[in-house]
Amino acid sequence: MERNMERMDRALAFTPEQRPQVEAVMRATGEELAKLRRDSREVTFQRIRSMNAKIEAMLTPAQSAKFADYQKEQFERMRRHQVERDQRGRSRSGDAPPSPEDMPEPPDNAPPAPPR
């Protein structure tokens, strides 16, 4: 946010009264967008869990065991991707990545999350 604020200030030459007002709007909007992203992730995870439950109901016991392993691998891959994306985002914007509490709960029997 700070980088954007500086760029905007250079381009628009805010008055001393405008700068804190614009900062407040940007901060509030950033918080709203972060909440929307968290909520969206949770809805996505709910849908995936529902899909996985429907698929598992169709499987044989042997397939079900393999499916559990497959889900663990997929979840770990997604976590690694998230960590990499967070690290790229941090280096680009200077902002800290989302905290682990912002990540949705892993599927049942998922491996522990990698350290952040």
C-alpha positions, 0 to 999 in steps of 0.5 A, a space after each residue: 500500500 505504501 508504494 502505491 501511496 507514494 506513486 499516487 502522491 507523486 502523480 497527484 501532489 496531495 495536500 497535507 489534508 488529502 494524504 491521510 484521507 486517501 491513506 485511510 481509504 486505501 487501508 480500509 479497502 485493502 482490509 475489505 479486499 483481504 477479507 474477500 480473499 479469505 472468504 473466497 478461499 474458504 468457499 473454494 475449500 468447502 466446494 473441494 471438500 464436497 466434491 471429494 466426499 462425492 468422489 470418495 462415495 463412489 470408490 472401492 476401499 482400495 481406491 479410497 485409500 489411494 484417494 486419501 493419499 492423492 488428496 494429501 499430495 494435492 493439498 501439500 502442492 497447493 500449500 507449497 504454491 501458496 508459500 511461493 506466491 506469498 514470498 513473491 508477493 512480499 518481495 514485490 510489494 513489501 507487504 507481509 503475506 497472509 498469516 497462517 490463520 488466514 489459510 483455510 483448514 486443510 482437508 481431513 488427514 492432510 499433512 501439516 503445513 510447511 513452515 512459513 
